[in-house]
Structures are given as C-alpha cells and as structure tokens.
Amino acid sequence: MSEHIVIVGAGHAGGTLATQLARAGDRFRITLIGAEAWPPYERPPLSKQLLMGEVPTEKVFLRPESFYADKGVDLRLGTEVVSIDRAGKTVTLAGGESLAYDRLALCTGTAIREIPVAGRDLPGVHYIRTIDDTLAIREKATPGARVVIAGGGYIGLEAAAALRKLGCDVTVIEMMDRVMARAVAEPVSRFYEAAHRAEGVRILLETGVAEIGGNGRAEHVTDSHGQVHPADIVLVGIGVVPVVALAADAGLAVDDGIVVDARARTSDPDIFAAGDCTRHPNALLGQTVRLESVQNAVDQARCISNELTDKGADYAEVPWFWSDQYDLKMQMAGLPAPDDQVVMRGNPDSRSFSVFYLRDGKVSGVNAINVGADYVRGRKWIGEGRTVDAARLADTEIPIKEV
C-alpha cells in the first residue's frame, strides 16, 4: 500500500519535493497543498523578469500545471491547512476537511514583514511575495509612474532596477547607512549604490518611512526627516519572517524557524520541514542557520526525498545566492561574518570584480559581480575549508585557479 505524503506549502521546496517523490512511482501517494491559486513557481523572477514583463506568468512555474495530475499528485490550490493532529496523524483544512498522513512535510516558507507605520493598509501599498503582487505592480508601472521603495536590500534594489527599465521614477528609502548592508561588505554596497544612482534612482540612506498618506489610496510617503515623496506606487521590501505558527501550535520545536536536523526531520519523526521556514545545522559552516534561498529550498526538499526513499544523507551544502540588477549579476556563496577580512579582487570601475571574505585565513564567503570564475572557485574553497593568501588573492595578475 502506498505511503501517503502530505506536503503543506506549494512553493519551491514543496513543489520540488512533490516532483522528487513522484519519480518513485506508486510507492507514494502525494498530496500537495498550497494557499495560492498558482501551481508551484519560482520567486526570483517576481522582482525581475516577471515585473518587467519579459516572461509570461506560466514561464515561472516549476512544472506545467498538468504535470501534477499526470504524475498522480493531488494538487490542492487555494487551500490552507489550519491545524495538525500529531497523535491522530491528520491535518485539518480551512474548510473543515481532515486528511490523514503517513508522513508530513512542512514547506510553509515565509511571510512578508509589514511596515509598522500609519497608512500601511492603504490601496497602492505593495509587497513582492507572490505572482499576484508582481502583476498588480506591473499594471501600474507605466513610464513616469512615481515609485517609492522602502528598503534597500536585494528585493528593493532588484525592483528598483526593473522599474527604472520600465521608465518609472524611483526613490529608495533605506534606514541603514548603505544598501544591502546586512549581506555584503561596504565596497559592494557602495558599488551598487553608485550603479543605481547612475541609472537615475534616488537613494536616501539613514532614512526611515514615517507615514504613508493619501486620500483613499497611497499618494505620498513622509520620511523620517519630514520630507514628503509623491507616489503612485509604494513598494515595501523590508524582509520576511518564517511561517511557523502551524508547527508551533502542533508542539514542534521552533526557533526563528522550524527546527530540523541534518536530515530535515523535525522533533516529530513523522514530520519533515524544508525551505525558508527551517532552522537547520550545517556541518560545513559549524552552525545552525535559517536560509532564504532557492538553493536551500531545493536541496532540503531533495534531502527529504532521499530520506523517504532510503537514500538518506546528512544535508551540508555551501549556501549560495544571486542577484540580477541592470547588467550586473552578483553571485554569492557562504555566510561571512561582519568582522571577516575583506579582500578586493579586481576594479569595481570595470563592473567586473569580486570581494572575498576570510576568517582566520579560510575563505568564508565570496561576492562575484560579473565574474563567474571567482564565484565558482570561492564556493569550492568554502566547502573545502581552504586557507588562501590574501595578497595573492588580491593580485589579478595571478589567475584565480592558481591563487
């Protein structure tokens, strides 16, 4: 008899897990439950290609919607799970239906962090978390539209680049003293700040949003210095929070994410979790982490699939990320700490350079802008725990493979 696997969350992790398990033939009966009306899709294009209208909506789907029926996956869209009965091994849906499971996988992802100011609920205030969010913004993003973006992180800056390409007038308001400050070293921040300013984006640093105002809809943003910025679109990108309420209410261990072990198992042996919602150990990094990345969602989903098909192995991968802004592709690996040594390789003026991070001589991270070879080598070094000489690393006369 097939083992019933219920997957809660039809994002990148949930969709990947369902696909992986479907390859096992009739060994599993799979139910994939998603709160959105869309089948599993990629989120990175939401702030880039889909926002610019460069791809049709169906191109961001992980698989054609027909794939799931063809593979025997019971895809329940527009459906929420409201509770888990661990003793009875059932989940209850919002409409009252109860589903029994043999194994349960929580792939609940994250929710947007709402901006805590007056006017945040006005029509015209947008976030980028779903396809519907992006389509609503794109409809208004006509040439000359005034856009105020709260947050100078990856999402805010990717959206700023896309909206400038659409001809919008863009202002970015960032509370910290540099953009992407939580993720990259100062030279990288300053390079991207300059790149956006050169494209006509106004960037206000060390500035917050005090209020969003308007007559029945968002029409202006008042910043923390009292300056008023007219707005046709207000876009908020100040981060996300893991969706853990379902797990917490069921008594599972939670700590800024659903706590899992190296095999993606929660504190209940019949419940797994994967993706942005999890906190997991990483032996390569020597710490527990919660990652918001496609790579982690896919790799953890595969980890669960391997565990369920008796091919289990501990999950320990080098985290990697990317960001596309204008003609700049930044590829990142590792999780460098704020006090790591920063080594510049190349000249930012060339729009092709890298920043490496060293901790006690070992490579802890890399940010490679338009230079894929440095990213590939840096990611390899992180996984190997490789020690490198900072002076040789900075010397571009030495090929990266010979450093």
C-alpha positions, 0 to 999 in steps of 0.5 A: 500500500502506498505511503501517503505524503502530505506536503503543506506549502506549494512553493519551491521546496514543496513543489520540488519535493512533490516532483522528487517523490513522484519519480518513485512511482506508486510507492507514494501517494502525494498530496500537495497543498498550497494557499495560492491559486498558482501551481508551484513557481519560482520567486526570483523572477517576481522582482525581475523578469516577471515585473518587467514583463519579459516572461509570461506568468506560466514561464515561472512555474516549476512544472506545467500545471498538468504535470501534477495530475499526470504524475498522480499528485493531488494538487490542492490550490487555494487551500490552507491547512489550519491545524495538525493532529500529531497523535491522530496523524491528520491535518485539518483544512480551512474548510473543515476537511481532515486528511490523514498522513503517513508522513508530513512535510512542512514547506510553509516558507515565509511571510512578508514583514509589514511596515509598522507605520500609519497608512500601511493598509492603504490601496497602492501599498505593495509587497513582492511575495507572490505572482499576484503582487508582481502583476498588480505592480506591473499594471501600474508601472507605466513610464513616469509612474512615481515609485517609492521603495522602502528598503534597500536590500536585494528585493528593493534594489532588484525592483528598483532596477526593473522599474527604472527599465520600465521608465518609472521614477524611483526613490529608495528609502533605506534606514541603514547607512548603505544598501544591502548592508546586512549581506555584503561588505561596504565596497559592494554596497557602495558599488551598487549604490553608485550603479543605481544612482547612475541609472537615475534612482534616488537613494536616501540612506539613514532614512526611515518611512514615517507615514504613508498618506493619501486620500483613499489610496497611497499618494505620498510617503513622509520620511523620517526627516519630514520630507514628503515623496509623491507616489503612485506606487509604494513598494515595501521590501523590508524582509520576511519572517518564517511561517511557523505558527502551524508547527508551533501550535502542533508542539514542534520545536521552533526557533526563528524557524522550524527546527530540523536536523541534518536530515530535515526531520523535525522533533516529530519523526513523522514530520519533515520541514524544508525551505525558508521556514527551517532552522537547520545545522550545517556541518560545513559552516559549524552552525545552525542557520535559517536560509532564504534561498532557492538553493536551500529550498531545493536541496532540503526538499531533495534531502527529504526525498532521499530520506523517504526513499532510503537514500538518506544523507546528512544535508551540508551544502555551501549556501549560495545566492544571486542577484540580477540588477541592470547588467550586473549579476552578483553571485554569492556563496557562504555566510561571512561574518561582519568582522571577516577580512575583506579582500578586493579582487579586481576594479569595481570601475570595470563592473567586473570584480569580486570581494572575498571574505576570510576568517582566520585565513579560510575563505568564508564567503565570496561576492562575484559581480560579473565574474563567474570564475571567482564565484565558482572557485570561492564556493569550492574553497568554502566547502573545502575549508581552504586557507588562501593568501590574501595578497595573492588573492588580491593580485589579478595578475595571478589567475584565480585557479592558481591563487 
